[in-house]
């Protein structure tokens, strides 16, 4: 059994059938602690997320930031592995400014500033990672940088869990962005939180993680992770814990249903083509978390819920002596400009339904039309 933060079981330690040896971070020092069916033996509560893998089955257990052991399949919430071909416009949105481009490569997507002054491009997942009470989402990025480019004082690179693009209509810069991300500005690294468009930046020199001193500021290919809930966001480079952001005193975002995004831009009139590559950009959660489904009847166009959620089913009925049809549209959005999730058409004195079983990111909105008495039954949470 091994720990994904780079430690193995204690040398010479003999574990019982119901015991595991876990990494503990206590006052900045790495220790191992023995857990069994009765609980922790020895050191205090574990404040550091740890993953344990079974080499034979691949099963994964995690001690999360709340101290709970979790065993579950990783559920991808937003983003994905980059396969090198053109990305689906149903899953990704992009914004090109002054000639910036995205191109597929060998197992990665490349973002290029181009050679027009102040070229810029942003890539953002259309799906948002639903935030669940008392759960941690984990954002994972495989980023290919060009070390020589990082010395360019006119280059800015960003990647993380945030929404720099407003995708509610035609893609545009988002003046009220929310989220957390890494930024490289002229070679200087920082960790940024943004709340309704107002940024708070922590430079590398002020990072507080126990491995902050081991951070590689001029990497080639590295993996970065952000583990977050409403109270805490923890940042990693590979296995190294580099910074912890607390939102307990003051919230770091106005909402926590973040997409994933990557951004590169030239500034100060630079016309040098710079690029970054991404092999993966996505957010996952261990195990599927859901609330209880609510079922309600509606007789008019209705904004049922704002924000992310889950829609289980939709039914449409029409009654009346006159002929005619009835139609129901279900949108992921706050109005009829959102993404269409399903459509149901019924004839006279008819009832039809569908199991949607899909998450939504922006909101749940329905429209109904037709003669006679039209009603819909929606299941959601």
C-alpha positions as CSV (number, residue, x, y, z in Angstrom):
1,X,0.0,0.0,0.0
2,X,1.4,3.4,-0.9
3,X,0.4,7.0,-0.3
4,X,0.0,9.4,-3.2
5,X,2.0,12.1,-1.4
6,X,5.1,10.1,-1.9
7,X,5.4,8.1,1.3
8,X,5.3,4.3,1.7
9,X,4.2,2.3,4.7
10,X,6.6,2.5,7.7
11,X,9.7,0.4,7.1
12,X,9.3,-2.8,9.0
13,X,5.8,-1.9,10.1
14,X,3.5,-5.0,10.1
15,X,-0.1,-4.1,9.4
16,X,-3.1,-6.1,10.5
17,X,-5.8,-7.1,8.1
18,X,-7.9,-4.1,9.1
19,X,-5.1,-1.5,9.3
20,X,-3.5,1.1,7.0
21,X,-0.6,3.4,7.5
22,X,-1.4,7.0,6.5
23,X,0.6,10.3,6.2
24,X,-0.1,12.9,8.8
25,X,1.0,16.5,8.7
26,X,1.5,17.8,12.2
27,X,2.9,21.3,12.8
28,X,4.5,21.1,9.4
29,X,6.2,17.8,10.0
30,X,5.3,14.7,7.9
31,X,4.5,11.7,10.1
32,X,2.8,8.4,9.6
33,X,-0.2,7.3,11.7
34,X,-1.8,3.9,12.1
35,X,-5.6,3.7,11.5
36,X,-7.7,0.6,12.1
37,X,-11.3,-0.3,12.4
38,X,-11.4,1.3,15.9
39,X,-10.1,4.6,14.6
40,X,-6.8,6.5,14.9
41,X,-4.0,5.2,17.1
42,X,-1.3,7.6,18.2
43,X,-1.2,11.1,16.6
44,X,-4.1,13.5,16.3
45,X,-6.6,14.2,13.5
46,X,-5.2,14.2,9.9
47,X,-5.5,17.6,8.3
48,X,-4.0,16.6,5.0
49,X,-5.8,14.8,2.1
50,X,-4.2,11.4,1.4
51,X,-4.9,8.8,-1.2
52,X,-4.2,5.1,-0.8
53,X,-4.1,2.7,-3.7
54,X,-4.5,-1.0,-3.7
55,X,-1.9,-2.2,-6.2
56,X,-4.0,-5.3,-7.2
57,X,-7.4,-3.8,-7.6
58,X,-6.7,-0.1,-8.2
59,X,-9.2,0.8,-5.5
60,X,-8.6,4.3,-4.0
61,X,-9.3,5.4,-0.5
62,X,-9.0,9.1,0.5
63,X,-8.7,10.8,3.9
64,X,-10.2,14.1,3.0
65,X,-9.7,17.5,4.6
66,X,-12.6,16.8,7.0
67,X,-10.8,13.7,8.2
68,X,-13.2,11.2,6.6
69,X,-11.9,8.1,4.8
70,X,-13.6,7.8,1.4
71,X,-13.5,4.9,-1.0
72,X,-15.1,5.6,-4.4
73,X,-14.8,5.9,-8.1
74,X,-13.7,9.3,-9.3
75,X,-16.6,11.2,-10.9
76,X,-15.6,13.8,-13.5
77,X,-17.6,17.0,-12.9
78,X,-16.1,19.3,-15.5
79,X,-13.4,19.3,-18.1
80,X,-11.5,16.2,-19.4
81,X,-8.3,14.7,-20.7
82,X,-7.1,16.5,-23.8
83,X,-6.9,14.1,-26.7
84,X,-5.3,16.3,-29.3
85,X,-8.2,16.7,-31.7
86,X,-10.6,19.6,-31.9
87,X,-12.5,20.0,-28.7
88,X,-16.3,19.7,-28.6
89,X,-18.1,23.1,-28.6
90,X,-20.8,21.4,-26.5
91,X,-18.2,20.9,-23.7
92,X,-15.8,23.7,-24.2
93,X,-16.1,27.4,-24.9
94,X,-13.2,29.6,-26.0
95,X,-12.5,33.3,-26.5
96,X,-9.9,34.6,-28.9
97,X,-8.7,38.2,-28.7
98,X,-6.2,39.7,-31.2
99,X,-5.5,36.5,-33.0
100,X,-5.0,34.0,-30.1
101,X,-5.8,30.4,-31.1
102,X,-6.2,26.8,-29.7
103,X,-4.8,23.9,-31.6
104,X,-4.8,20.1,-31.1
105,X,-1.4,18.5,-30.7
106,X,0.0,15.1,-29.8
107,X,-2.2,14.2,-26.8
108,X,-2.7,17.8,-25.8
109,X,-4.3,21.2,-26.6
110,X,-2.1,24.1,-27.2
111,X,-3.1,27.7,-26.5
112,X,-1.2,30.3,-28.6
113,X,-1.0,34.0,-28.3
114,X,-0.2,34.5,-32.1
115,X,1.8,37.3,-33.5
116,X,-0.7,40.2,-33.3
117,X,-0.1,42.7,-30.5
118,X,-1.6,41.6,-27.2
119,X,-2.8,38.3,-28.6
120,X,-4.9,36.2,-26.1
121,X,-6.9,33.1,-25.9
122,X,-9.0,31.5,-23.1
123,X,-10.4,28.0,-23.0
124,X,-13.1,27.2,-20.4
125,X,-15.3,24.2,-19.8
126,X,-19.0,24.8,-20.3
127,X,-19.9,22.5,-17.5
128,X,-19.4,23.7,-13.9
129,X,-18.3,21.5,-11.0
130,X,-21.3,21.4,-8.7
131,X,-20.3,22.3,-5.1
132,X,-21.8,19.9,-2.5
133,X,-22.1,20.7,1.2
134,X,-19.1,19.5,3.2
135,X,-17.4,17.9,0.1
136,X,-14.1,18.6,-1.6
137,X,-13.8,19.0,-5.3
138,X,-10.4,18.2,-6.9
139,X,-9.2,20.1,-9.9
140,X,-6.4,18.5,-11.9
141,X,-4.2,20.1,-14.6
142,X,-1.4,18.6,-16.7
143,X,0.4,21.7,-18.0
144,X,3.2,21.8,-20.5
145,X,5.1,25.1,-20.2
146,X,8.0,26.4,-22.3
147,X,10.6,27.3,-19.6
148,X,12.3,29.9,-21.8
149,X,8.9,31.7,-22.3
150,X,8.5,32.2,-18.6
151,X,11.2,34.9,-18.6
152,X,9.1,37.0,-21.0
153,X,8.0,40.1,-18.9
154,X,5.1,40.5,-21.3
155,X,3.5,37.1,-20.9
156,X,0.7,36.1,-18.5
157,X,-0.5,32.5,-18.1
158,X,-3.4,31.4,-15.9
159,X,-5.1,28.0,-15.2
160,X,-7.4,26.9,-12.5
161,X,-11.0,26.6,-11.3
162,X,-12.6,29.9,-12.4
163,X,-14.7,31.5,-15.1
164,X,-12.9,34.2,-17.0
165,X,-15.4,33.8,-19.9
166,X,-19.1,34.6,-19.7
167,X,-20.6,31.8,-21.8
168,X,-24.3,32.7,-21.2
169,X,-24.4,34.1,-24.8
170,X,-21.6,34.9,-27.3
171,X,-18.3,34.3,-25.4
172,X,-17.1,37.5,-23.7
173,X,-14.8,38.5,-20.8
174,X,-16.5,37.9,-17.5
175,X,-16.5,41.1,-15.3
176,X,-17.8,39.2,-12.3
177,X,-15.6,36.1,-12.4
178,X,-15.3,33.7,-9.4
179,X,-12.8,31.0,-8.5
180,X,-9.2,30.1,-7.7
181,X,-6.2,29.7,-10.1
182,X,-2.5,29.8,-10.7
183,X,-1.0,32.8,-12.4
184,X,2.4,33.3,-14.0
185,X,3.1,37.0,-14.8
186,X,6.5,37.7,-16.4
187,X,7.8,34.5,-14.7
188,X,6.5,35.5,-11.2
189,X,4.0,32.9,-9.8
190,X,1.0,33.7,-7.6
191,X,-2.2,32.0,-6.4
192,X,-5.3,34.1,-7.1
193,X,-8.8,34.0,-5.8
194,X,-11.4,36.1,-7.5
195,X,-14.8,37.1,-6.0
196,X,-17.3,38.8,-8.3
197,X,-14.4,40.1,-10.4
198,X,-12.3,41.4,-7.4
199,X,-8.9,39.6,-7.2
200,X,-6.8,38.7,-4.2
201,X,-3.3,37.5,-5.1
202,X,-0.8,35.7,-3.0
203,X,2.8,35.7,-4.4
204,X,5.0,32.7,-4.3
205,X,7.1,34.2,-1.5
206,X,4.1,34.1,0.8
207,X,2.9,30.6,0.1
208,X,2.4,28.7,3.3
209,X,2.5,25.0,2.3
210,X,5.0,22.7,4.0
211,X,6.5,22.0,0.5
212,X,6.4,25.6,-0.7
213,X,10.2,25.8,-0.7
214,X,10.4,22.9,-3.1
215,X,8.2,24.5,-5.7
216,X,9.7,24.4,-9.2
217,X,9.1,27.8,-10.7
218,X,10.5,26.9,-14.1
219,X,8.9,23.6,-14.9
220,X,8.5,21.8,-18.2
221,X,5.6,19.4,-17.7
222,X,4.0,19.3,-14.3
223,X,0.7,18.2,-12.7
224,X,-1.1,20.8,-10.5
225,X,-4.1,20.1,-8.3
226,X,-6.5,22.3,-6.3
227,X,-8.6,20.7,-3.6
228,X,-11.4,23.0,-2.5
229,X,-14.6,23.5,-0.6
230,X,-16.3,26.7,0.7
231,X,-13.9,26.9,3.6
232,X,-10.5,25.8,2.2
233,X,-8.6,25.6,-1.0
234,X,-5.3,23.6,-1.0
235,X,-2.8,23.8,-3.9
236,X,-0.3,21.2,-5.1
237,X,2.4,20.9,-7.6
238,X,2.8,17.2,-8.2
239,X,3.0,15.7,-4.7
240,X,4.1,18.9,-3.1
241,X,1.6,20.8,-0.9
242,X,2.5,24.5,-1.6
243,X,-0.3,26.7,-0.3
244,X,-3.6,26.7,1.7
245,X,-6.2,29.4,1.3
246,X,-8.8,29.8,4.0
247,X,-12.3,31.0,3.3
248,X,-13.5,30.6,6.9
249,X,-13.2,34.2,7.9
250,X,-14.1,35.8,4.6
251,X,-15.4,33.9,1.6
252,X,-13.0,33.7,-1.4
253,X,-15.8,33.4,-4.0
254,X,-19.4,34.4,-4.4
255,X,-20.3,30.8,-5.5
256,X,-18.3,27.6,-5.7
257,X,-19.7,26.0,-8.9
258,X,-16.5,26.5,-10.8
259,X,-15.7,25.4,-14.4
260,X,-12.0,24.9,-15.3
261,X,-10.2,27.3,-17.5
262,X,-6.8,28.0,-19.1
263,X,-5.6,31.4,-20.3
264,X,-2.6,32.9,-22.1
265,X,-2.0,36.5,-23.2
266,X,0.6,38.9,-24.3
267,X,0.6,42.4,-22.9
268,X,2.4,45.8,-23.5
269,X,2.0,45.3,-27.3
270,X,4.1,42.1,-27.5
271,X,3.8,40.3,-30.8
272,X,5.9,37.2,-29.9
273,X,4.0,34.0,-30.3
274,X,3.9,32.2,-26.9
275,X,2.1,29.0,-26.0
276,X,1.2,26.5,-23.3
277,X,0.0,22.9,-23.7
278,X,-2.6,21.1,-21.6
279,X,-2.8,17.3,-21.4
280,X,-5.6,17.4,-18.8
281,X,-7.9,20.0,-17.3
282,X,-10.8,18.8,-15.2
283,X,-12.4,18.6,-11.8
284,X,-13.5,15.4,-10.1
285,X,-15.0,14.2,-6.9
286,X,-14.5,10.9,-5.2
287,X,-17.9,9.2,-5.2
288,X,-21.3,10.5,-6.4
289,X,-22.9,13.0,-4.1
290,X,-26.6,14.0,-4.5
291,X,-29.4,15.3,-2.5
292,X,-33.0,14.2,-2.4
293,X,-35.0,14.7,-5.6
294,X,-38.0,17.1,-5.3
295,X,-40.9,16.7,-7.7
296,X,-43.2,19.7,-8.5
297,X,-45.9,20.5,-11.0
298,X,-45.7,23.7,-13.1
299,X,-48.3,25.3,-15.3
300,X,-46.3,28.2,-16.7
301,X,-42.8,29.2,-17.8
302,X,-40.7,28.9,-14.7
303,X,-37.2,29.4,-13.4
304,X,-37.1,26.4,-11.2
305,X,-33.6,26.8,-9.8
306,X,-30.5,29.0,-10.2
307,X,-27.0,27.5,-10.0
308,X,-25.9,23.9,-10.5
309,X,-28.1,21.0,-9.8
310,X,-29.5,17.7,-11.0
311,X,-32.7,17.0,-13.1
312,X,-34.1,13.5,-12.8
313,X,-37.2,13.6,-15.0
314,X,-39.7,15.7,-16.9
315,X,-43.4,15.0,-17.8
316,X,-45.8,17.0,-19.9
317,X,-49.6,16.6,-20.0
318,X,-52.3,18.3,-22.1
319,X,-56.0,18.1,-21.6
320,X,-58.9,19.9,-23.3
321,X,-61.8,19.4,-25.7
322,X,-60.2,21.4,-28.5
323,X,-57.5,19.9,-30.7
324,X,-53.9,21.0,-30.5
325,X,-50.5,20.0,-29.2
326,X,-48.4,20.9,-26.2
327,X,-44.6,21.4,-26.0
328,X,-42.2,21.5,-23.1
329,X,-38.6,22.8,-23.4
330,X,-36.1,22.2,-20.5
331,X,-33.0,24.5,-20.4
332,X,-29.7,24.5,-18.5
333,X,-29.9,28.3,-17.8
334,X,-31.9,31.0,-16.2
335,X,-34.0,31.7,-19.3
336,X,-34.7,30.3,-22.7
337,X,-31.2,31.3,-24.0
338,X,-29.7,28.4,-22.0
339,X,-28.6,25.1,-23.3
340,X,-31.5,22.9,-24.3
341,X,-31.6,19.7,-22.2
342,X,-34.8,18.1,-23.6
343,X,-38.0,18.7,-25.5
344,X,-41.3,16.9,-25.1
345,X,-44.3,17.2,-27.5
346,X,-47.8,15.8,-26.7
347,X,-51.0,15.6,-28.7
348,X,-54.5,16.1,-27.4
349,X,-55.3,14.5,-24.0
350,X,-51.9,13.0,-23.7
351,X,-49.1,12.5,-21.2
352,X,-45.4,11.9,-22.0
353,X,-42.3,11.8,-19.9
354,X,-38.5,11.2,-20.0
355,X,-35.8,10.3,-17.5
356,X,-33.3,13.1,-18.0
357,X,-30.8,12.1,-15.3
358,X,-28.5,14.9,-16.0
359,X,-26.7,17.7,-14.1
360,X,-27.1,21.3,-15.0
361,X,-24.6,24.1,-14.4
362,X,-26.3,27.5,-14.7
363,X,-29.9,26.9,-13.7
364,X,-33.1,24.9,-14.5
365,X,-35.7,26.8,-16.6
366,X,-38.7,25.5,-18.5
367,X,-41.1,26.9,-21.1
368,X,-44.5,25.4,-22.0
369,X,-46.9,26.2,-24.9
370,X,-50.0,24.8,-26.4
371,X,-53.8,24.8,-26.3
372,X,-55.9,23.3,-23.6
373,X,-54.6,22.8,-20.1
374,X,-50.8,22.3,-20.1
375,X,-48.9,21.0,-17.0
376,X,-45.4,19.7,-16.5
377,X,-43.9,17.6,-13.6
378,X,-40.2,18.2,-13.0
379,X,-37.9,16.2,-10.7
380,X,-34.8,18.1,-9.6
381,X,-32.4,18.8,-6.7
